[in-house]
Amino acid sequence: MDAFLNDVDLFVDGLDFFAPRLRAEVFSACAARGIPAITAGPIGMGTAYIIFMPDGMSFEEYFCLSGLPEEKQYVNFLLGLTPSAPHRSYLVDPQRVNLPEKRGPSTIMACQLCAGVTATEALKILLQRGPVYPAPYFHSFDAYRMTYSRGKLRWGNRGPLQTLKRQLGYRQVAKITQHSAMLQEQDAAPAGILQAILSQARWAPSGDNTQPWRFEIHDDTRFTIHGHDTRDHVIYDLRGRASQIALGGLLETLDIAAATHGFRCDIQRRLDAPENRPTFDVQLIESPARSHPLAPFIAARSTQRRSMQRRPLTSRHRDALEAAVGPDHYVVWLQEPGERRRMARLLWDNALVRLTTPEAYPVHSSIIDWNAQYSTERIPDQALGMDPLGLKLMRWALASWQRVHFLNRYLGGTLLPRLQMDLLPALNCGAHFVIVSRQPLTTMDDYIAGGRAMQRFWLTATRLGLQFQPEMTPLIFASYIHGQVEFSRESKSMERAVRLTRDLQALAGETAVHQGVFMGRVGYGPNPAARSLRLPLSKLLKTSGHDKITS
C-alpha cells in the first residue's frame, strides 16, 4: 500500500465490485495521506460515481462497511453508489448476477462512461478548475434513460431512508443467493455425453412445468424415456394429449442436443405400453457432429406472459417460423388489428370459463410457486403477468374454492386476472398463431409430431429474438366440445365452452380448430424477468424401476 500510494496526487478506483474490504483499506489509506479519491461503477448502461476529498466525508462514514459480512457490504456499496438506481427499470435478467461465484456483468458502454466521468473529475481536481461535489454528494448518469442526477446523502448510508433500503437489500441478497444456488444446480456439469444430452433435453416445455418424463439409463448410448400424463387430475390434459405434445417437444429437443455431440437418436415407442404411460427406447448412434442452429436456445427459451410490442412480425420472421414447423404442419396467423381484438375478446371469454370452473381449481391452486422468481417444478408467481396487488389477492383466493367462488360471485373476482393475464397481453403482441396438422389428429403419434413442430417453432422464435406465450386452453375446451365430453358439472361452463368453440372456429377456421396442435402469441419485447426452470437431471432419473421423486 505504501509503495502503491507513494507520490500519488489522486486515486481512481478500478477495483472489482467484489473486493469491498480492499477498497475500504485503499480509501482509508488515501484519506490518511490527504489523497483525493474517486470511485465509479458501471451501472446498467450508465455510471455512478462519488468523490472523496481529504477534508470531507470519508469512505467509511459514507458507505458504513465496517464489521458487516461481505454480502451486506455489497449491498451498502451499491446503494451508496447509486441511491436512485435508474437501471432497475430496464435490466431484466437477474440470473446474470451470481454472488457466491462473485460474478456480475457490466455493459461495455457503462465501462466507457466510467472512464469518461472519472477522467473529467480528475482533471477538475488536479487543475483546480470547475466545481467539484464530493461526498456526501453522489452522481449518476444513465445513457439509456438520458438522465443525470446529483443528490446528497447527509448521513451517508446511516440516513433513515438508506437504512430502510439496506434492510430490503439484505433480503434481496438472500434471495439472489438462493436463486444462484438453484441455478448452479441447474448448470452442474454432466458426467458424460449421454448425461449432457439429457441435461439439455430436459429443458423442453411442458404444461404448467409438469415435466412428464423420467429417464432410465442403460449404458453410454442407450436409455429409456418413461412418459406419463396428467389426465386423471388436470382438466387441461384431455386424454393425455397435452402431455403427449410435451413429450414430442422433448424428443425434438433430444435430437437437437444429440446432433451437437456427434450423435443421432433412434427412437422407438413401445406399442405395448399403456396409453397413459408412453415409453420410448432410445439408441444414440454416432453421426458427424454439427452445430445445430437451434441448440444454443434450448435453455434460453421461455414464456413471456406480459404485454409485448404491437409491431407486426416481419415477413422474414414469419417465413422462418412457417418453415420451422415442417411439411406436415402449417401456421394460421391472426395478426391484423381486428383479428387481435377478436382474439383478445375470445381469450377474455375463455378466461371466464377457466376461472369459474370448479374442476380447474385444483390445477390453479397447485401450479403456482408463491413469492418466487424461479421454480424448478411449478410456475413462479412473478412470471404470471400480474401486478403485486393482484398476486396477493390471487394467493388469498386460491387458498380454497369457497373463497374463489365468493370472490367471483360477489366481487367480480375474475376481472383483474382476466384483464392482466388475458385481455391486455392478447391486444399487445405481434401476432397470434395456430400450428395446424395437415392430417386429422387421430393417434398419440400425431400429437407427438405436433409437439416436435411446436418446439422447432418456439426455439426458432427464441433465435429470432421474439417473445412467446402459449394460449392452449381455447383449443383444449374445443376438444371437449368436439368429443362431446363433459368437463364440468357446471352447466354454465359447458355452455360458455360451446360459444367459445364457435367463436374460435369463426376466427381461425374449422380445420385449425379440429387439427390445431398448438396455439399462442409472439411479438417483440424484453425478456421475462421471472421464469420456470427444470428439475436437475439427477431427480429425473429412474433407479431400479422407481422414480427418485414422486408426484
Salt bridges, closest charged atoms under 4 A:
ASP2 OD1 - ARG33 NH2 2.19
ASP13 OD2 - ARG23 NE 2.58
GLU25 OE2 - ARG21 NH1 2.67
GLU70 OE1 - LYS102 NZ 3.27
ASP93 OD2 - ARG96 NE 2.91
GLU101 OE1 - ARG103 NE 2.89
GLU121 OE2 - LYS124 NZ 3.48
GLU216 OE1 - HIS226 NE2 2.66
ASP219 OD2 - ARG222 NE 2.87
ASP229 OD2 - ARG231 NH2 2.87
GLU252 OE1 - ARG452 NH1 2.84
GLU252 OE1 - ARG456 NH1 3.17
ASP255 OD2 - ARG452 NH1 3.00
GLU275 OE1 - ARG231 NH1 3.25
ASP281 OD2 - ARG270 NE 2.87
ASP349 OD1 - ARG345 NE 3.41
GLU359 OE2 - ARG489 NH1 3.42
ASP369 OD1 - ARG378 NH2 3.54
ASP422 OD2 - ARG354 NH2 3.19
ASP445 OD1 - ARG269 NE 2.94
GLU471 OE1 - HIS432 ND1 2.92
GLU510 OE2 - HIS514 ND1 3.92
ASP547 OD1 - LYS542 NZ 3.30
